[in-house]
Amino acid sequence: MKHVTIPTTTLGGAKNLTPDQRNLLIILEDVTLRFVGFETFALSRLPELKANTLARSYCSDVQEIIRKRMMEIRRGWGEDRADGYEDRLEETVAACTPELNRLRHEIRAALVQKVRYQDINRAMNIATASRLVDCCSRCHEWITGKKQRYAEARYALGMVDSLLQCGLLNDGRLPDMEEAQSAFARLFDALCTAVLDKFTEKQTKSV
């Protein structure tokens, strides 16, 4: 049995990856971007976003950053490897959506009676999207060595949060996010497992 090795870091900041490792990380970034898109779309549909032009503009900035990176990924595959890619990506998304829903549930449960009712959905979407953007950023850093690829997206989400301000109840005590952290870890594990399952050949999975 082969042992998993931790890639070393190059002088440029990227990891020394095999071509297969690099491709799988790109796919993981792509799937995670799709989930960021889900959260920012839901965020953009909230009444308070529709009523605040600047907040809506920042939300659109995140969506545009996501769109551009996804287009970069698709151009990078070329026609020979693009065949069937979207179908496999959709299967991966579908396989992990239950874990995303569990994460949302845990975040919502942590926020109930800690923030104003009208702020819960927005806080949930921003918290989920922010953590997913962090995952995209880490994947991208491993692939390219560049740490700032998603800095503008993270900033824009923070600006939405700042502009609309989430009101804390119970003397301003912060929510306990321990269960939500565990749910996020399960989501990321599910994403990694699904990417391996959908994008590697059956005979290589036991190696």
N, C-alpha and C positions, 0 to 999 in steps of 0.2 A: 504494500500500500504506500502511495506517495504521501508525503507530508506537505501541509500547506506552509508556504514560505511567505514571510512579510517582505514586500518589495522594498528595495533600498531607494533612497532619494538621490536624484541626479543633481548636478551643480545648478541646473536651471530651476530646480524646485519640483519638477515632476517626478513620478515614481518610475523605476525601471520595470516596465511591464512587458509581458509577452504580447504578441498581437491579439491573442484570444482574450487575455485579461483586459487589454485596452478596449476591445470591442464591447465586452460585457459591461464595463464601467460606463461607456458611452450610452449603451442601452438602458442601464440603470438610471443614469441622469435623465434620459429621454422620458422614461416611464414616470419618474418623479416629477418632471416638468408637467406632464399631463395632469397629475394630481394637484399641482399648484394652480393649474388652469381651472380645475373644478372649483377650488376654493375662491379664487379671485372672481370667477363668474358669479358664484353665489353672493359674494360680497358686493359686486356691482349692482345686483338686483335688489338690494335692501333699500327701503324707503329713504333712510338717512343719507345714503350715497347718492341716490337720485336727486336729492334736494341740495346737495353740496357740490358745486361745480369743481372746486379745487380738489376735494377728496376723490371725486370720481375721476379726475384727470390723473391723479397719482395711481389709482387702481388701474387705469388704462396703460400707464407706463409699465407696470409690472407685466401686464398681459402682452405688451409689445416686446419686452425683453424675452419673455418666454417664447413667443412666436418666432423671433429672429434666431434664437438658439436652436429651436426645433428644425427650422429650415436649414441651418448650418449642418446639423446632424444628417439630415436627409440628403443633402448635396454630397456629403462626405462618403456615403455608402456607394454611390455610383449605381448605374442601372443593373449591373450583374448581381449585386447583393440586395437591391431594394425589393426584388420580387418576393412577395409574401411577408415583407417586414411589417407592414401596417396591420395585417391580420394577426400576426403573432403578438404585436404590441397590444392590440385590443384584447387579446386573450389574457395577456399578462395583467392588464388593467382590471379586467373583470375578475381575475383570480384574487386580486388584492383589495378590491373595493370593500368586501366585508370587514377587513381590518381597518380600513380608512373610516368606515362608519362606526366601528367600535372606538376608535380614537376620538371622533367627534362626540360620541356619547360620553366618554370619560371627561373630556374637556367641559362639555355642557354641565355634567354633574358637579364638577369642581366649581363652576361659576354660579350655579343656582344658589341664591341667598347670600352671595358674596358681591355680585354686581347687580345693577338695575336690570329688571327684566328686559327692557327695550334694548339693552346693550349686549345681551347674551350672544345672539347669533353673530353679531359683528366681531365680538371678542373671540368667539370660537373660530370663525373663518380666518381672522388675522393670525391667531396663535398657530393654527394648523398650517397655513400657508408659509409663515415665517420659518417654522421648523423644517418644512419640506424644502424651502429655498436654501437653508443651511446645508441640507443633504446634497442638493445639486451643486452647491459651491464646493463642498468637500470632494465630490466625484470629479469635478472639473479641475480642481487643484491637483489631484492625483494624476490626471491625464495630461495636463498642460503645464503645471507648476504655477499657474496664474491664480492668485487668491481673490482678486477683485471682480471676477466676471459677473457676480450677482450682487455686488455692493449697492448698486442703484436700485435694484428690486427690493432689497432689504430696507433701504432708506425710504423708499416710496411707501412700503407697508407701514413703517414706523410713522410716517407723516399722516397717513389715513387715521391711524390710531390716535395720534396727537391732535389732529384737527377735530375729531369727533369725541374724544375723551370718554373713557369708560368710567362711569361713576361707581366707586366702591361703597359697599354697605358695611355694617358692623364695625364702625369706627375705623374704616379704611384698612382692615386686615386683609392681606393678600390671600387668594385661594390656595388650597393645598393641591398641587399639581402632581403628586407622586404617582397616582394611578394613571394619569394621563401620560407621564413619562414612560411608564411601563407599556402602555398601549402603543406609544410611538415606537418603542423598541421592537414590539411585535410586528408592527406595520413594516418597519425597515427590514426585519428578518424575512417577512413574507415577500417583500419586493425582491430581495436577493435570491430567494429560493425560486420564485416564479420566473425570474429572468434566466436562471440556470436551466430550469425545466423547459422553457419555451424556446430557448435559443442555443441549446447545445444538443449534440447528437446523443441518442440513447446509449450507445455503446461506450461513451466516454464518461458518463455520469458516475460510474462506480470507481473511477480512477482517482 
